[in-house]
Amino acid sequence: MSAAARFERLAPPGGEATARELLAGLEPGARAPADRPFVFANLVGTLDGRAALAGRTRDMGTAADLELLLELRVLADAVLIGTGTVRAEGYGRLMRSRQRRAQRTAAGLAADPPAVVLARGLDVPWDAGLFAAPEQPVLVYTGVDGPAPAVAAAVEVVRLQDPSPAAVLADLRRRGVRALLCEGGPRLLGALLAGGLLDELFLTLAPLLTGERDAPHLVEGGEMPALARARLEWVVRAGDELFLRYAL
């Protein structure tokens, strides 16, 4: 395993730390309300507010950005992903590191966190790597009837009359999910914000200016019913990237 990236604490100041040290004490599961999981999102954006570069995020973040994401996954009971993000990014088994799986089991969590995919229909990219990993549990929430194709992953299709984010979160909470990491995309993030369902946001600010006219903004899906106000928890730096943590 390569040496851990070092993050410099800017606000509040405190010297350098690893991603794991930065997230120590976050304890998202202990902060879950009674009716839904504690929801924390992670995304990367450009300096001009775009959430993708040529349709995907892979070339936007550095190894430090990836390391922070993987350490956030370690803390989650489940990981929420929109179908558009699964289609664009491909994904795969969420917890590939044996060391991180051991860290999860030592904390009383399943070695592999379930992926939660929201799909109002069954227009799901079943050929994505996420569904090709036998070790990866997947919950697909939809509002329609119909069979799911045979895939290697352990897939459960959950049919809800109204597969809204609020209904999905309520069902996840009943299943024992207390900490839910959202990895996007922008429309899913917008739906969570519009419903008042997002508790914390981890935003990586990539030192890029895309100028790409049709690239998605960090939040999509139309105007929200009210402004979502955020409180800055910390700012850290790794190289030219800034990592911002906000409480909603």
Secondary structure, 3 states (H helix, E strand, C coil): CCCCCCEEEEECEEEEECHHHHHCCCCHHHHCCCCCCEEEEEEEECCCCECCECCECCCCCCHHHHHHHHHHHHHCCEEEEEHHHHHHHCCCCCCCCHHHHHHHHHCCCCCCCCEEEECCCCCCCCCCHHHHCCCCEEEEEECCCCCCCCCCCEEEEEECCCCCHHHHHHHHHHCCCCEEEECCCHHHHHHHHHCCCCCEEEEEECCCCCCCCCCCECCCCCCCCCCCCCEEEEEEEECCEEEEEEEC
